[in-house]
Amino acid sequence: MIALPPPVHPWPIGAGPRYHPIASNQAVLDGSPVGGLRCASGRRFAVHLELFARRQVVIVPPGIGVARSGCSYPLRTTTPTGVIEVMADGRFTLADFFRVWGRRFDATHVLSFRGRVSLFVAGRRRLGDPRRLVLTRHAQIVIEVGGSVAPHPSYLFPRGGP
């Protein structure tokens, strides 16, 4: 008998500002260096990130990594879909993304949520420090804190995008 993956459900989006965080980071808005990262241009690839806290969706907002001047950092979001556009000529991690976003992320915190953080890539659990995960082309990443959901193993990236 073949074991089927757990069903994937449409989880509700959490209510309130904790589940709808803003994209702005003052240093990024000003175009200042952030952890050694600066505005840059070049070829990018896409990664999909889903955040869940207490079994509810946390929105990954558009505008992360985009300065007021319009320049953008090596990690940025332009839509509220969880798609992160990553510079192809670097080696960037989840820690870099959260640094550009200006939000807390470690083994026991995601944004303002506290608890054991679970990390999944392509539907499979990844152990170790979640901040060290290197972002790779078309990776499907799920981060959970405060409850478990069946992680999506894949994401249908738009054609013609990064």
Salt bridges, closest charged atoms under 4 A:
ASP30 OD1 - ARG68 NH1 2.82
GLU50 OE1 - HIS152 ND1 2.79
GLU85 OE1 - ARG76 NE 2.57
ASP96 OD1 - ARG99 NH1 2.91
ASP106 OD2 - ARG104 NE 3.57
ASP106 OD1 - HIS109 ND1 3.05
ASP129 OD2 - ARG131 NH2 2.83
ASP129 OD2 - ARG132 NE 3.83
